[in-house]
Amino acid sequence: GKNEKPYVIRNNTILFTWYDRADGKGGTPVGSGVYTRGDVAFELDGNIMAFNDCQGCFTSSSPKRVKMTNNVFQKNLFAHFTDGHSLVIDDESLAKVKDAGFIACEGNSLVDPQLPLDKEWMGVYLARTQTIHGKVKNDDWNKLRGLLDMPLRAEGGKAATNYARAYSWKKALLLLPKNPACKAGAKMLPLEVKFSAAAPQPAETEKNYQAIEWPVIQNQIDSIAGKPVEFIAHIDAMQDQFYVPGIAEADGWKGVQIMGPEGKDSGLPIMGYFKKDSKVERLLKAADRDEKYKIRGTARKAENYTRGCVLIEGIEKSE
């Protein structure tokens, strides 16, 4: 779908997406490090994208919706970036990427990040992948074999038919670029931990939710608008209808209908709003419509909607 605020994919190391029918010719999003559908605005920044069976990134978005900056591309079998039909960026065309029409496209390179790849795992990978006639030539694969102190291999062999074997997660954590010229990819960051003998104090911003009855949030919103409240209700259907100023789908909000404690006998529902991909969303999706829940949040007055609304901050089963 179309989004106004771009998604950001930054400082990742994305390697070894496999496709069981890879032929090095592209034409499919399978075997892509990043795949987007629809008219999606996004930023692809500071990533290492390498060894993907088809391409580093496959998207149906126009370049005018995309920023592609400071990425390092290595040995993607068909392309580093493609829309599947008219735009194909590979080793040869990366130097001309400015002509593609991206919002921004500076800083991308083909520098070898010198990742500390696991020799045993790469033996299986190369035995399989070196048979695929993509844009990575056999000489390039053999150069990698030499760096890994593995015997060189002639062209030919059985084509790829299987998926990736497991890569040790402990060894995966060590896949950090050894080449100082490579600034892209995932990095280890120090986590500062502080210990204190004093007991933790409640946050100053901790809310005290006022317990209210259903008719108040339903029909007397003027008396509680802007206040933290809690009430008993049933969770109903997800419904993205937005009546509260400043609350919109484009800003990551979603909506749900909330019925009163007596269900339909409580009268018309109100609207509740919550952030997409939040803990609240997970709780709402797992909620049983037949159960009653204590809902906490901030009461809000709506426009062109006669009942109250609530920005949901927490839910739990009512005793």
Buried (B, 14 or more C-beta within 10 A) or exposed (E): EEBEEBEEBEBBBBBBBBBEEBBBEBEBBBBBBBBBEEEBBBBBBBBBBBBBBBBBBBBBBBBEBBBBBBBBBBBBBBBBBBBBEEBBBBBEBBEEBEEBEBBEBEBBBEBBBBBEBBEEBBBEBBEBBBBBBBBBEBEBBBEBBEEBEBEEBEEEEEEBEEEBEEBEEEEBEEBBBEEEEBBBBBEEEEEEEEEEEEEEEEEEEEBEBEEBEBEBBBBBBEEBBEBBBBBBBBBBEEEEEBBBEEBEBEEBBBBBBBBBBEBEEBBEBBBBBBBEEBEBBEBBEEBEEEEBBBBBBBBBBBEEBEBBBBBBBBBEEBE
